[in-house]
């Protein structure tokens, strides 16, 4: 643990080395794959013009700034529990000159926003770090205004049983606090929180091919650039991680998934 302004903070899993490495692989400000194109696919069909948007688990701010710049919201608030990524996001926001974006950091737990603060809650591959899915969806539901939309991508497992030996090897290689759960568990948690029109869409086939290309680039065309950014040992560790991940993507056990839900209007409204 670390202390900032007298408050105890969790140790960062995404430190400066991770941010630099993933910026080379996935683009500046992105801590998950697909860049702006995948952000737009998650949000497809939603009108964000003039809306208040929360980017939950915003990381280094790539998706937040893209939404602020291209989707016309009144305000986008990026939220994350980790200090290094929020510091990087704030620098990027200042550099961008955008006036409709802000970044908030707070410890895990209750979200630091009043009820009904947002018209849209977006999240990109961050909920995997939250072990209690029921609790986080209650919080997301709370901060959404009635009629508001939840739209996310997350890293899911295809079942709720014992992970395979390949999945255990992959999780060990990642070394991150992944609380993976199935689409069935997510949908149940969203429904219990009160969401309507809940749905999920597997993106396994898409990322299976993308990850294979990422591994090829790490071993080939990108190797010199990432070694210059983070060093040989860090790159070698991540090549091992991507190799392990490819096995569970190919088997379908690792299933990146899009999620949607709507907070219903009060009856009689």
CORMO-V475605 format. One record per run of one state. SS is the DSSP state (~ for helix, > for strand, _ for the rest). FROM is the first residue (numbers start at 1). LEN is the number of residues. If there is no record, write none. Layout:
SS_FROM_LEN, SS_FROM_LEN
//
This chain:
__1_1, >_2_3, __5_2, >_7_3, __10_6, ~_16_11, __27_8, ~_35_8, __43_9, >_52_5, __57_5, ~_62_9, __71_4, >_75_6, __81_2, ~_83_14, __97_4, >_101_5, __106_12, >_118_7, __125_2, ~_127_3, __130_3, ~_133_11, >_144_14, __158_7, ~_165_10, __175_8, ~_183_11, __194_1, >_195_8, __203_1, ~_204_16, __220_3, ~_223_8, __231_1, ~_232_20, __252_2, >_254_10, __264_6
//
